[in-house]
Amino acid sequence: MKTNFLFHNEAIKDAARNDGVSEEFLIEGLNDGTIVLPDNIKRKKKRYYAIGKNLSKKINANIGSSPEHIDVKEEIEKMMTAVEFGAHSIMDLSLGKKIKTIRKKILELSSVMVGTVPIYETGFELSLKKKDIVEMGVDDFLKVVEEHARDGVDFMTIHSGVTLSSMERILKEKRVMNVVSRGGSFLIAWMKYNKKESPLYTNYDDILDILKEYNITISLGDGLRPGACEDGTDRGQMEELLILGELVQRAREKKVQVMVEGPGHLLLNHIETNIKVMKRVTHDAPFYVLGPIVNDISAGYDHITGAIGGTLAAYFGADFLCYVTPAEHLKLPDIDDVREGVIASKIAAFTADLALGKEYALKRNFKMSSSRRNLDWKNMERFSIDEKKFKLYREKSKISDKDVCSMCGEFCAVKRLNKILG
């Protein structure tokens, strides 16, 4: 069986092995669009991962500089930390004067797939010419897409679903938070100023042509995602989703791999409906969600609200979880924030896989439980989600009896009953 796409020779084999599925299963999903394997033919990777239906849940870590803080070395350390702790992909969202240097360095050193959002660099380059994003021409955007493609980017977020019709829905909604997507705000500003349809929609085929040449996966951005729980599942969000469903079909017809991005801030009881509607509208395209963040008051702890929402989203069918860090809504994440965000997202993905009966999750979970029964601390460390933290906490306890922990000491229920019950 052959795929509709051009991959590196080892990509399908490695991705199938990493998920414990057959190559034939993966190819079937790739061909019908329910699975994607982001793999720019210009850049080989050490680890290949597929995203989609009936696969284990994957997680992404966003990194990148801001105009307020630019440090190439720090961004590389963030990337390395994210991969070390289990991220399956990295998105470089950099802004600032070293944007190209950071992207190329990440692409050089990352062992996993890398994504970008080309309209960010487009806006920044216009600002260097003393121009605003509303003065963007389609060639300005396509030039950046082509540059990212040549550099080896594996997937790109493109906000082609932000159109005049979806914008009108937002204007009528009178949202609490309006639009919180940077890319979405750029395009709304452009359409309001130029009184024309979005160039990312009218020139969608030109974008697809570039992506197809390099086998880049398009990640259809949710530029109108809700930034407050009260705005979730409103007409603006749904209007954009309907447009994204059409764009999925057009990408598939062009033989371009495609996935769809989702919210955002969302009430817990809205998550199942959102996932099911999205999957129906886009004919089971892989779904990539930010969080969802399930309340608006947890600044400083949004890696937790994101993990709660991400667990439910993944259980109900989301395929790809974008991490949320403790820095969300507050500042540019540092290395510690990246680590915490990845771990929280990893917990969400594993918890969903466990509930869905994924073999790898069931086995690991059972081995951890068995190790606890046997007071096998070495294997407990091995099977824990964060081995370094496990080891650090054990070392801090300084208890004389190495069989137990400092919580119960000699009154350890497990040790006592192991002696009695065997």
TIGU-265617 format. One record per residue (C-alpha): residue number from 1; residue in one letter; z, x, y. Coordinates in nm, 3 decimals, padded with zeros to 5 digits, m for minus. Example, Ala and Ser with C-alpha at 12.3 -4.5 7.8 and 13.67 -1.06 7.14 Angstrom:
% TIGU-265617
n=1 res=A pz=00.780 px=01.230 py=m00.450 .
n=2 res=S pz=00.714 px=01.367 py=m00.106 .
This chain:
% TIGU-265617
n=1 res=M pz=00.000 px=00.000 py=00.000 .
n=2 res=K pz=m00.097 px=00.134 py=00.341 .
n=3 res=T pz=00.059 px=00.069 py=00.681 .
n=4 res=N pz=m00.117 px=m00.054 py=00.993 .
n=5 res=F pz=00.026 px=00.243 py=01.181 .
n=6 res=L pz=00.000 px=00.623 py=01.186 .
n=7 res=F pz=00.330 px=00.790 py=01.095 .
n=8 res=H pz=00.433 px=01.146 py=01.022 .
n=9 res=N pz=00.398 px=01.212 py=00.650 .
n=10 res=E pz=00.771 px=01.216 py=00.584 .
n=11 res=A pz=00.868 px=00.925 py=00.810 .
n=12 res=I pz=00.838 px=00.629 py=00.571 .
n=13 res=K pz=00.983 px=00.822 py=00.277 .
n=14 res=D pz=01.286 px=00.939 py=00.476 .
n=15 res=A pz=01.346 px=00.602 py=00.643 .
n=16 res=A pz=01.331 px=00.423 py=00.307 .
n=17 res=R pz=01.572 px=00.671 py=00.150 .
n=18 res=N pz=01.812 px=00.644 py=00.444 .
n=19 res=D pz=01.826 px=00.267 py=00.393 .
n=20 res=G pz=01.826 px=00.265 py=00.014 .
n=21 res=V pz=01.505 px=00.061 py=m00.009 .
n=22 res=S pz=01.164 px=00.127 py=m00.159 .
n=23 res=E pz=00.875 px=00.259 py=00.046 .
n=24 res=E pz=00.679 px=m00.050 py=m00.054 .
n=25 res=F pz=00.950 px=m00.275 py=00.089 .
n=26 res=L pz=00.944 px=m00.083 py=00.416 .
n=27 res=I pz=00.566 px=m00.087 py=00.441 .
n=28 res=E pz=00.554 px=m00.461 py=00.382 .
n=29 res=G pz=00.800 px=m00.518 py=00.666 .
n=30 res=L pz=00.613 px=m00.280 py=00.896 .
n=31 res=N pz=00.286 px=m00.458 py=00.834 .
n=32 res=D pz=00.425 px=m00.809 py=00.894 .
n=33 res=G pz=00.619 px=m00.699 py=01.204 .
n=34 res=T pz=00.970 px=m00.774 py=01.080 .
n=35 res=I pz=01.050 px=m00.399 py=01.069 .
n=36 res=V pz=00.973 px=m00.116 py=01.311 .
n=37 res=L pz=00.993 px=00.258 py=01.262 .
n=38 res=P pz=00.971 px=00.423 py=01.605 .
n=39 res=D pz=00.779 px=00.747 py=01.552 .
n=40 res=N pz=00.562 px=00.902 py=01.822 .
n=41 res=I pz=00.304 px=01.115 py=01.643 .
n=42 res=K pz=00.354 px=01.390 py=01.902 .
n=43 res=R pz=00.714 px=01.466 py=01.797 .
n=44 res=K pz=00.862 px=01.526 py=01.454 .
n=45 res=K pz=01.224 px=01.435 py=01.390 .
n=46 res=K pz=01.480 px=01.548 py=01.134 .
n=47 res=R pz=01.601 px=01.194 py=01.068 .
n=48 res=Y pz=01.385 px=00.883 py=01.047 .
n=49 res=Y pz=01.530 px=00.534 py=01.068 .
n=50 res=A pz=01.369 px=00.192 py=01.041 .
n=51 res=I pz=01.500 px=m00.117 py=01.220 .
n=52 res=G pz=01.463 px=m00.476 py=01.110 .
n=53 res=K pz=01.492 px=m00.749 py=00.853 .
n=54 res=N pz=01.715 px=m00.684 py=00.550 .
n=55 res=L pz=01.790 px=m00.325 py=00.656 .
n=56 res=S pz=02.125 px=m00.181 py=00.756 .
n=57 res=K pz=02.214 px=m00.228 py=01.122 .
n=58 res=K pz=02.123 px=00.061 py=01.349 .
n=59 res=I pz=02.289 px=00.169 py=01.673 .
n=60 res=N pz=02.157 px=00.321 py=01.996 .
n=61 res=A pz=02.336 px=00.530 py=02.257 .
n=62 res=N pz=02.227 px=00.526 py=02.622 .
n=63 res=I pz=02.266 px=00.849 py=02.817 .
n=64 res=G pz=02.110 px=00.986 py=03.134 .
n=65 res=S pz=02.186 px=01.116 py=03.481 .
n=66 res=S pz=02.220 px=00.917 py=03.800 .
n=67 res=P pz=02.124 px=01.016 py=04.156 .
n=68 res=E pz=02.500 px=01.056 py=04.215 .
n=69 res=H pz=02.559 px=01.293 py=03.922 .
n=70 res=I pz=02.297 px=01.523 py=03.768 .
n=71 res=D pz=02.393 px=01.775 py=03.502 .
n=72 res=V pz=02.134 px=01.868 py=03.239 .
n=73 res=K pz=02.387 px=02.044 py=03.013 .
n=74 res=E pz=02.620 px=01.744 py=03.019 .
n=75 res=E pz=02.343 px=01.502 py=02.920 .
n=76 res=I pz=02.249 px=01.724 py=02.626 .
n=77 res=E pz=02.615 px=01.732 py=02.519 .
n=78 res=K pz=02.624 px=01.352 py=02.539 .
n=79 res=M pz=02.318 px=01.333 py=02.318 .
n=80 res=M pz=02.464 px=01.575 py=02.064 .
n=81 res=T pz=02.794 px=01.385 py=02.061 .
n=82 res=A pz=02.623 px=01.050 py=02.010 .
n=83 res=V pz=02.421 px=01.180 py=01.714 .
n=84 res=E pz=02.723 px=01.358 py=01.564 .
n=85 res=F pz=02.922 px=01.035 py=01.561 .
n=86 res=G pz=02.646 px=00.824 py=01.411 .
n=87 res=A pz=02.390 px=00.704 py=01.668 .
n=88 res=H pz=02.049 px=00.641 py=01.510 .
n=89 res=S pz=01.867 px=00.670 py=01.842 .
n=90 res=I pz=01.910 px=00.791 py=02.198 .
n=91 res=M pz=01.782 px=00.626 py=02.515 .
n=92 res=D pz=01.740 px=00.847 py=02.820 .
n=93 res=L pz=01.794 px=00.630 py=03.129 .
n=94 res=S pz=01.800 px=00.920 py=03.372 .
n=95 res=L pz=01.741 px=00.898 py=03.744 .
n=96 res=G pz=01.743 px=01.188 py=03.989 .
n=97 res=K pz=01.552 px=01.505 py=04.060 .
n=98 res=K pz=01.593 px=01.651 py=03.709 .
n=99 res=I pz=01.467 px=01.343 py=03.528 .
n=100 res=K pz=01.173 px=01.522 py=03.366 .
n=101 res=T pz=01.380 px=01.826 py=03.267 .
n=102 res=I pz=01.644 px=01.608 py=03.101 .
n=103 res=R pz=01.389 px=01.399 py=02.912 .
n=104 res=K pz=01.199 px=01.700 py=02.779 .
n=105 res=K pz=01.518 px=01.877 py=02.676 .
n=106 res=I pz=01.644 px=01.567 py=02.492 .
n=107 res=L pz=01.311 px=01.528 py=02.314 .
n=108 res=E pz=01.320 px=01.895 py=02.217 .
n=109 res=L pz=01.673 px=01.886 py=02.076 .
n=110 res=S pz=01.724 px=01.531 py=01.945 .
n=111 res=S pz=01.710 px=01.495 py=01.569 .
n=112 res=V pz=01.667 px=01.116 py=01.599 .
n=113 res=M pz=01.431 px=00.878 py=01.777 .
n=114 res=V pz=01.433 px=00.868 py=02.157 .
n=115 res=G pz=01.357 px=00.581 py=02.394 .
n=116 res=T pz=01.299 px=00.558 py=02.769 .
n=117 res=V pz=01.241 px=00.298 py=03.043 .
n=118 res=P pz=00.932 px=00.416 py=03.233 .
n=119 res=I pz=00.978 px=00.188 py=03.534 .
n=120 res=Y pz=01.293 px=00.383 py=03.624 .
n=121 res=E pz=01.097 px=00.702 py=03.676 .
n=122 res=T pz=00.820 px=00.510 py=03.848 .
n=123 res=G pz=01.066 px=00.379 py=04.104 .
n=124 res=F pz=01.224 px=00.720 py=04.152 .
n=125 res=E pz=00.890 px=00.894 py=04.204 .
n=126 res=L pz=00.795 px=00.636 py=04.466 .
n=127 res=S pz=01.125 px=00.700 py=04.645 .
n=128 res=L pz=01.037 px=01.070 py=04.670 .
n=129 res=K pz=00.726 px=00.961 py=04.862 .
n=130 res=K pz=00.943 px=00.745 py=05.090 .
n=131 res=K pz=00.809 px=00.434 py=04.922 .
n=132 res=D pz=00.988 px=00.135 py=04.771 .
n=133 res=I pz=00.926 px=m00.013 py=04.426 .
n=134 res=V pz=00.750 px=m00.308 py=04.592 .
n=135 res=E pz=00.469 px=m00.066 py=04.680 .
n=136 res=M pz=00.410 px=00.023 py=04.315 .
n=137 res=G pz=00.053 px=00.009 py=04.192 .
n=138 res=V pz=m00.019 px=m00.043 py=03.825 .
n=139 res=D pz=m00.161 px=00.310 py=03.804 .
n=140 res=D pz=00.174 px=00.447 py=03.921 .
n=141 res=F pz=00.337 px=00.281 py=03.623 .
n=142 res=L pz=00.070 px=00.361 py=03.364 .
n=143 res=K pz=00.077 px=00.727 py=03.468 .
n=144 res=V pz=00.448 px=00.747 py=03.385 .
n=145 res=V pz=00.398 px=00.563 py=03.054 .
n=146 res=E pz=00.127 px=00.812 py=02.960 .
n=147 res=E pz=00.349 px=01.107 py=03.055 .
n=148 res=H pz=00.640 px=00.980 py=02.845 .
n=149 res=A pz=00.401 px=00.920 py=02.556 .
n=150 res=R pz=00.263 px=01.275 py=02.571 .
n=151 res=D pz=00.616 px=01.415 py=02.582 .
n=152 res=G pz=00.696 px=01.245 py=02.251 .
n=153 res=V pz=00.902 px=00.935 py=02.337 .
n=154 res=D pz=00.930 px=00.706 py=02.032 .
n=155 res=F pz=00.999 px=00.369 py=02.196 .
n=156 res=M pz=00.980 px=00.236 py=02.550 .
n=157 res=T pz=01.146 px=m00.058 py=02.717 .
n=158 res=I pz=00.882 px=m00.254 py=02.910 .
n=159 res=H pz=00.988 px=m00.565 py=03.105 .
n=160 res=S pz=00.660 px=m00.757 py=03.071 .
n=161 res=G pz=00.840 px=m01.090 py=03.026 .
n=162 res=V pz=00.961 px=m01.091 py=03.386 .
n=163 res=T pz=00.690 px=m01.310 py=03.538 .
n=164 res=L pz=00.647 px=m01.553 py=03.825 .
n=165 res=S pz=00.740 px=m01.844 py=03.600 .
n=166 res=S pz=01.055 px=m01.680 py=03.462 .
n=167 res=M pz=01.151 px=m01.568 py=03.814 .
n=168 res=E pz=01.125 px=m01.926 py=03.940 .
n=169 res=R pz=01.363 px=m02.038 py=03.667 .
n=170 res=I pz=01.617 px=m01.782 py=03.783 .
n=171 res=L pz=01.585 px=m01.888 py=04.146 .
n=172 res=K pz=01.651 px=m02.250 py=04.052 .
n=173 res=E pz=01.948 px=m02.166 py=03.829 .
n=174 res=K pz=02.171 px=m02.024 py=04.107 .
n=175 res=R pz=02.330 px=m01.782 py=03.866 .
n=176 res=V pz=02.672 px=m01.629 py=03.918 .
n=177 res=M pz=02.529 px=m01.276 py=03.880 .
n=178 res=N pz=02.159 px=m01.324 py=03.957 .
n=179 res=V pz=01.975 px=m01.038 py=03.778 .
n=180 res=V pz=02.162 px=m00.731 py=03.650 .
n=181 res=S pz=01.874 px=m00.551 py=03.479 .
n=182 res=R pz=01.749 px=m00.263 py=03.693 .
n=183 res=G pz=01.395 px=m00.309 py=03.560 .
n=184 res=G pz=01.414 px=m00.685 py=03.606 .
n=185 res=S pz=01.532 px=m00.649 py=03.966 .
n=186 res=F pz=01.247 px=m00.407 py=04.041 .
n=187 res=L pz=00.988 px=m00.657 py=03.921 .
n=188 res=I pz=01.139 px=m00.957 py=04.096 .
n=189 res=A pz=01.142 px=m00.758 py=04.420 .
n=190 res=W pz=00.778 px=m00.660 py=04.359 .
n=191 res=M pz=00.664 px=m01.019 py=04.293 .
n=192 res=K pz=00.855 px=m01.162 py=04.589 .
n=193 res=Y pz=00.706 px=m00.901 py=04.824 .
n=194 res=N pz=00.349 px=m00.905 py=04.694 .
n=195 res=K pz=00.337 px=m01.277 py=04.606 .
n=196 res=K pz=00.151 px=m01.185 py=04.287 .
n=197 res=E pz=00.209 px=m01.191 py=03.914 .
n=198 res=S pz=00.393 px=m00.890 py=03.770 .
n=199 res=P pz=00.158 px=m00.597 py=03.699 .
n=200 res=L pz=00.347 px=m00.531 py=03.375 .
n=201 res=Y pz=00.234 px=m00.875 py=03.258 .
n=202 res=T pz=m00.121 px=m00.878 py=03.392 .
n=203 res=N pz=m00.185 px=m00.526 py=03.261 .
n=204 res=Y pz=m00.003 px=m00.570 py=02.932 .
n=205 res=D pz=m00.310 px=m00.480 py=02.724 .
n=206 res=D pz=m00.349 px=m00.150 py=02.911 .
n=207 res=I pz=00.014 px=m00.066 py=02.833 .
n=208 res=L pz=m00.039 px=m00.150 py=02.465 .
n=209 res=D pz=m00.347 px=00.071 py=02.449 .
n=210 res=I pz=m00.145 px=00.376 py=02.554 .
n=211 res=L pz=00.138 px=00.299 py=02.314 .
n=212 res=K pz=m00.097 px=00.243 py=02.023 .
n=213 res=E pz=m00.258 px=00.585 py=02.071 .
n=214 res=Y pz=00.075 px=00.757 py=02.010 .
n=215 res=N pz=00.228 px=00.502 py=01.767 .
n=216 res=I pz=00.502 px=00.419 py=02.018 .
n=217 res=T pz=00.713 px=00.108 py=01.959 .
n=218 res=I pz=00.731 px=m00.129 py=02.254 .
n=219 res=S pz=01.079 px=m00.268 py=02.316 .
n=220 res=L pz=01.024 px=m00.583 py=02.521 .
n=221 res=G pz=01.299 px=m00.568 py=02.781 .
n=222 res=D pz=01.513 px=m00.866 py=02.872 .
n=223 res=G pz=01.491 px=m00.823 py=03.247 .
n=224 res=L pz=01.660 px=m01.159 py=03.303 .
n=225 res=R pz=01.950 px=m01.106 py=03.065 .
n=226 res=P pz=02.274 px=m01.271 py=03.179 .
n=227 res=G pz=02.523 px=m01.045 py=03.354 .
n=228 res=A pz=02.801 px=m01.303 py=03.338 .
n=229 res=C pz=02.904 px=m01.521 py=03.046 .
n=230 res=E pz=02.856 px=m01.833 py=03.254 .
n=231 res=D pz=02.487 px=m01.746 py=03.296 .
n=232 res=G pz=02.423 px=m01.705 py=02.922 .
n=233 res=T pz=02.154 px=m01.913 py=02.748 .
n=234 res=D pz=02.027 px=m02.054 py=03.076 .
n=235 res=R pz=01.671 px=m02.161 py=03.149 .
n=236 res=G pz=01.577 px=m01.826 py=03.304 .
n=237 res=Q pz=01.683 px=m01.634 py=02.996 .
n=238 res=M pz=01.507 px=m01.881 py=02.767 .
n=239 res=E pz=01.188 px=m01.886 py=02.977 .
n=240 res=E pz=01.163 px=m01.508 py=02.950 .
n=241 res=L pz=01.225 px=m01.527 py=02.575 .
n=242 res=L pz=00.935 px=m01.772 py=02.530 .
n=243 res=I pz=00.708 px=m01.530 py=02.715 .
n=244 res=L pz=00.836 px=m01.241 py=02.503 .
n=245 res=G pz=00.744 px=m01.438 py=02.191 .
n=246 res=E pz=00.383 px=m01.452 py=02.311 .
n=247 res=L pz=00.389 px=m01.083 py=02.396 .
n=248 res=V pz=00.514 px=m01.001 py=02.046 .
n=249 res=Q pz=00.209 px=m01.171 py=01.899 .
n=250 res=R pz=m00.025 px=m00.984 py=02.133 .
n=251 res=A pz=00.133 px=m00.650 py=02.041 .
n=252 res=R pz=00.099 px=m00.726 py=01.670 .
n=253 res=E pz=m00.267 px=m00.819 py=01.718 .
n=254 res=K pz=m00.317 px=m00.479 py=01.883 .
n=255 res=K pz=m00.138 px=m00.306 py=01.593 .
n=256 res=V pz=00.149 px=m00.190 py=01.815 .
n=257 res=Q pz=00.501 px=m00.194 py=01.672 .
n=258 res=V pz=00.723 px=m00.427 py=01.872 .
n=259 res=M pz=01.089 px=m00.526 py=01.899 .
n=260 res=V pz=01.267 px=m00.753 py=02.146 .
n=261 res=E pz=01.575 px=m00.689 py=02.357 .
n=262 res=G pz=01.854 px=m00.942 py=02.407 .
n=263 res=P pz=02.165 px=m01.016 py=02.611 .
n=264 res=G pz=02.384 px=m00.913 py=02.781 .
n=265 res=H pz=02.698 px=m01.112 py=02.866 .
n=266 res=L pz=02.727 px=m01.408 py=02.631 .
n=267 res=L pz=03.001 px=m01.646 py=02.526 .
n=268 res=L pz=03.109 px=m01.589 py=02.167 .
n=269 res=N pz=03.004 px=m01.940 py=02.064 .
n=270 res=H pz=02.652 px=m01.883 py=02.202 .
n=271 res=I pz=02.572 px=m01.576 py=01.993 .
n=272 res=E pz=02.456 px=m01.744 py=01.672 .
n=273 res=T pz=02.227 px=m01.982 py=01.862 .
n=274 res=N pz=02.077 px=m01.699 py=02.067 .
n=275 res=I pz=01.996 px=m01.492 py=01.761 .
n=276 res=K pz=01.842 px=m01.781 py=01.568 .
n=277 res=V pz=01.633 px=m01.902 py=01.862 .
n=278 res=M pz=01.513 px=m01.550 py=01.932 .
n=279 res=K pz=01.413 px=m01.491 py=01.571 .
n=280 res=R pz=01.228 px=m01.822 py=01.559 .
n=281 res=V pz=01.042 px=m01.770 py=01.885 .
n=282 res=T pz=00.936 px=m01.414 py=01.803 .
n=283 res=H pz=00.856 px=m01.469 py=01.434 .
n=284 res=D pz=01.136 px=m01.242 py=01.308 .
n=285 res=A pz=01.065 px=m00.944 py=01.531 .
n=286 res=P pz=01.348 px=m00.688 py=01.520 .
n=287 res=F pz=01.615 px=m00.783 py=01.775 .
n=288 res=Y pz=01.784 px=m00.518 py=01.991 .
n=289 res=V pz=02.101 px=m00.634 py=02.171 .
n=290 res=L pz=02.323 px=m00.484 py=02.440 .
n=291 res=G pz=02.666 px=m00.587 py=02.314 .
n=292 res=P pz=02.666 px=m00.881 py=02.365 .
n=293 res=I pz=02.969 px=m00.856 py=02.594 .
n=294 res=V pz=03.181 px=m01.164 py=02.523 .
n=295 res=N pz=03.395 px=m01.185 py=02.836 .
n=296 res=D pz=03.368 px=m01.064 py=03.195 .
n=297 res=I pz=03.721 px=m00.930 py=03.253 .
n=298 res=S pz=03.745 px=m00.625 py=03.025 .
n=299 res=A pz=03.626 px=m00.345 py=03.252 .
n=300 res=G pz=03.746 px=m00.020 py=03.100 .
n=301 res=Y pz=03.747 px=m00.177 py=02.754 .
n=302 res=D pz=03.395 px=m00.317 py=02.730 .
n=303 res=H pz=03.326 px=m00.101 py=02.426 .
n=304 res=I pz=03.565 px=m00.345 py=02.255 .
n=305 res=T pz=03.411 px=m00.664 py=02.396 .
n=306 res=G pz=03.070 px=m00.522 py=02.306 .
n=307 res=A pz=03.181 px=m00.445 py=01.951 .
n=308 res=I pz=03.314 px=m00.799 py=01.907 .
n=309 res=G pz=02.986 px=m00.947 py=02.025 .
n=310 res=G pz=02.780 px=m00.689 py=01.839 .
n=311 res=T pz=02.951 px=m00.767 py=01.510 .
n=312 res=L pz=02.870 px=m01.136 py=01.537 .
n=313 res=A pz=02.517 px=m01.070 py=01.662 .
n=314 res=A pz=02.446 px=m00.831 py=01.374 .
n=315 res=Y pz=02.593 px=m01.073 py=01.120 .
n=316 res=F pz=02.369 px=m01.354 py=01.244 .
n=317 res=G pz=02.054 px=m01.140 py=01.241 .
n=318 res=A pz=02.039 px=m00.883 py=01.523 .
n=319 res=D pz=01.901 px=m00.557 py=01.387 .
n=320 res=F pz=01.973 px=m00.292 py=01.649 .
n=321 res=L pz=02.294 px=m00.260 py=01.853 .
n=322 res=C pz=02.294 px=m00.080 py=02.185 .
n=323 res=Y pz=02.639 px=00.062 py=02.237 .
n=324 res=V pz=02.862 px=m00.026 py=02.529 .
n=325 res=T pz=03.105 px=00.240 py=02.656 .
n=326 res=P pz=03.444 px=00.209 py=02.828 .
n=327 res=A pz=03.264 px=00.310 py=03.148 .
n=328 res=E pz=03.044 px=m00.003 py=03.154 .
n=329 res=H pz=03.049 px=m00.169 py=03.499 .
n=330 res=L pz=03.258 px=00.120 py=03.638 .
n=331 res=K pz=03.084 px=00.458 py=03.634 .
n=332 res=L pz=02.839 px=00.691 py=03.465 .
n=333 res=P pz=02.969 px=00.751 py=03.110 .
n=334 res=D pz=03.107 px=01.096 py=03.029 .
n=335 res=I pz=03.114 px=01.263 py=02.688 .
n=336 res=D pz=03.439 px=01.092 py=02.585 .
n=337 res=D pz=03.295 px=00.753 py=02.685 .
n=338 res=V pz=02.987 px=00.822 py=02.474 .
n=339 res=R pz=03.198 px=00.903 py=02.169 .
n=340 res=E pz=03.411 px=00.591 py=02.210 .
n=341 res=G pz=03.103 px=00.376 py=02.261 .
n=342 res=V pz=02.927 px=00.506 py=01.951 .
n=343 res=I pz=03.234 px=00.460 py=01.732 .
n=344 res=A pz=03.287 px=00.104 py=01.857 .
n=345 res=S pz=02.923 px=00.016 py=01.792 .
n=346 res=K pz=02.935 px=00.186 py=01.452 .
n=347 res=I pz=03.237 px=m00.028 py=01.360 .
n=348 res=A pz=03.043 px=m00.340 py=01.461 .
n=349 res=A pz=02.736 px=m00.242 py=01.258 .
n=350 res=F pz=02.939 px=m00.150 py=00.949 .
n=351 res=T pz=03.150 px=m00.466 py=00.967 .
n=352 res=A pz=02.837 px=m00.682 py=00.976 .
n=353 res=D pz=02.675 px=m00.488 py=00.692 .
n=354 res=L pz=02.993 px=m00.525 py=00.487 .
n=355 res=A pz=03.004 px=m00.902 py=00.540 .
n=356 res=L pz=02.634 px=m00.923 py=00.455 .
n=357 res=G pz=02.696 px=m00.744 py=00.124 .
n=358 res=K pz=02.506 px=m00.422 py=00.192 .
n=359 res=E pz=02.563 px=m00.193 py=m00.104 .
n=360 res=Y pz=02.642 px=00.121 py=00.096 .
n=361 res=A pz=02.910 px=m00.067 py=00.297 .
n=362 res=L pz=03.067 px=m00.229 py=m00.008 .
n=363 res=K pz=03.090 px=00.106 py=m00.187 .
n=364 res=R pz=03.237 px=00.295 py=00.107 .
n=365 res=N pz=03.486 px=00.020 py=00.184 .
n=366 res=F pz=03.600 px=00.010 py=m00.180 .
n=367 res=K pz=03.636 px=00.388 py=m00.195 .
n=368 res=M pz=03.855 px=00.383 py=00.115 .
n=369 res=S pz=04.076 px=00.110 py=m00.031 .
n=370 res=S pz=04.104 px=00.296 py=m00.361 .
n=371 res=S pz=04.194 px=00.617 py=m00.178 .
n=372 res=R pz=04.471 px=00.432 py=00.006 .
n=373 res=R pz=04.604 px=00.292 py=m00.322 .
n=374 res=N pz=04.616 px=00.646 py=m00.458 .
n=375 res=L pz=04.755 px=00.796 py=m00.136 .
n=376 res=D pz=04.454 px=01.029 py=m00.144 .
n=377 res=W pz=04.460 px=01.142 py=00.217 .
n=378 res=K pz=04.171 px=01.384 py=00.180 .
n=379 res=N pz=03.935 px=01.109 py=00.069 .
n=380 res=M pz=04.078 px=00.863 py=00.322 .
n=381 res=E pz=03.973 px=01.109 py=00.589 .
n=382 res=R pz=03.631 px=01.144 py=00.428 .
n=383 res=F pz=03.562 px=00.770 py=00.417 .
n=384 res=S pz=03.706 px=00.682 py=00.760 .
n=385 res=I pz=03.473 px=00.591 py=01.046 .
n=386 res=D pz=03.602 px=00.882 py=01.258 .
n=387 res=E pz=03.711 px=01.174 py=01.042 .
n=388 res=K pz=03.819 px=01.386 py=01.338 .
n=389 res=K pz=04.056 px=01.123 py=01.474 .
n=390 res=F pz=04.194 px=01.056 py=01.127 .
n=391 res=K pz=04.272 px=01.426 py=01.082 .
n=392 res=L pz=04.420 px=01.458 py=01.432 .
n=393 res=Y pz=04.659 px=01.166 py=01.381 .
n=394 res=R pz=04.771 px=01.301 py=01.043 .
n=395 res=E pz=04.840 px=01.641 py=01.194 .
n=396 res=K pz=05.038 px=01.484 py=01.479 .
n=397 res=S pz=05.270 px=01.294 py=01.245 .
n=398 res=K pz=05.441 px=01.614 py=01.116 .
n=399 res=I pz=05.607 px=01.437 py=00.824 .
n=400 res=S pz=05.764 px=01.642 py=00.546 .
n=401 res=D pz=05.642 px=01.417 py=00.264 .
n=402 res=K pz=05.266 px=01.465 py=00.264 .
n=403 res=D pz=05.212 px=01.165 py=00.036 .
n=404 res=V pz=05.306 px=00.912 py=00.304 .
n=405 res=C pz=05.270 px=00.861 py=00.679 .
n=406 res=S pz=05.528 px=00.855 py=00.956 .
n=407 res=M pz=05.522 px=00.474 py=00.983 .
n=408 res=C pz=05.727 px=00.402 py=00.670 .
n=409 res=G pz=05.819 px=00.744 py=00.536 .
n=410 res=E pz=06.035 px=00.717 py=00.224 .
n=411 res=F pz=06.005 px=00.336 py=00.238 .
n=412 res=C pz=05.628 px=00.345 py=00.180 .
n=413 res=A pz=05.535 px=00.028 py=m00.011 .
n=414 res=V pz=05.232 px=00.188 py=m00.174 .
n=415 res=K pz=05.418 px=00.491 py=m00.309 .
n=416 res=R pz=05.710 px=00.281 py=m00.434 .
n=417 res=L pz=05.493 px=00.028 py=m00.620 .
n=418 res=N pz=05.263 px=00.299 py=m00.759 .
n=419 res=K pz=05.571 px=00.434 py=m00.939 .
n=420 res=I pz=05.684 px=00.089 py=m01.056 .
n=421 res=L pz=05.349 px=m00.068 py=m01.145 .
n=422 res=G pz=05.149 px=00.241 py=m01.227 .
